[in-house]
Amino acid sequence: MSVVDVALSPVRREAVHSSGYCYNQAGDSILIYLSVSGSVIPMRVLKSDSIASVKLRIQTCKGFVVKKQRLVFKGRELARNDSLVKDYGLKGGNFLYLVLKLSNLLLITVRTSCGKEFELHVDRFRNVGYLKQRIVKQGKGFVDVDEQEIFCNGEKLDDQKLIDDLCKDNDAVIHLMVQKSAKVRAKPVEPVRDFWFEPVIVNPKVKLPCFMLDMIHSTFDGLDIGNQPIRSPEGTGGAYFMQDKLGVDYVSIFKPIDEEPMAVNNPHGVHGSSNREGLKKGTRVGGGAVREVAAYILDHPK
């Protein structure tokens, strides 16, 4: 997900009547400013409008599909679509920030040294190691995972490199060349275990379920072999999917406290709450991590 920059520059009065202005003539209407992609769009809405109707108007005026929109006002997400504009305290002259969810899938064109060519759709936040597994499965019979090297624009790609890092100018098509590697036998080196990973036991009388222990062990094995966490593009905080030993499946989720919405290291730029209140009313910065992890476990019982 991409969070737009905060725009604080003044808007000229004549800009209110420009062609990009979403207009609505009504007695109890208010003029707000929609900040998106570095630009400011004047927009007139009714105090009695629902958040759903505001999103629909944004879709009509600017083409941003409703399901890809998230509206943020004073650090809070306007998450309740059936609530009214006035319920969130939105007043004339206020800035409303639009957060857009980007498509995760990229089209990968793969060409082998033997002349075979095929296409794959891959999540942009997967790594090259995962892509190799997909290439082997797609090119069964003429591609060997142990012998392949992948090149993009003449550059050899490391297994841990993210697919998203290969994008140039947001191009959704990536062209890759697969060829056999020139193997050099090297002396194996023992992996360095410089991380700590185990459950935090609050109540020693509570026994962890088997599926949770399996999840912890699978996560540890993935980290131990060098599979890096993959950041999710969804949401307004930092969330990282942990890979299994093969780097094929996600087995757990890592939710850093200091990357929550309004926290100091939030990767989307949503931070700076003055009263330590979270993105949603009634929550505190630093408490969302535990709630998100608990929700993930409840949604994945097996």
RAKA-V320145 format. One line per field, one symbol per residue. ss: DSSP state (A for helix, B for strand, O for the rest). Layout:
ss->???
This chain:
ss->OBBOOOOOOOOOAAAAAOOOOBOOOOOOBBBBBBBBOOBBBBBBBBOOOBAAAAAAAAAAAAOOOAAABBBBBOOBBOOOOOOBAAAAOOOOOOBBBBBBOOOOBBBBBBBBOOOOBBBBBBBOOOBAAAAAAAAAAAOOOOOOOOOBBBBBOOBBOOOOOBAAAAOOOOOOBBBBBBBBOOOOOOOOOOOOOOOOOOOOOOOOOOOOOAAAAAAAAAAAAAAAOOOOOBBOOOOOOOOBBBBOOOOOOBBBBBOOAAAOOBOOOOOOOOBOOOOOBOOOOOOBOOOAAAAAAAAAAAAOOO
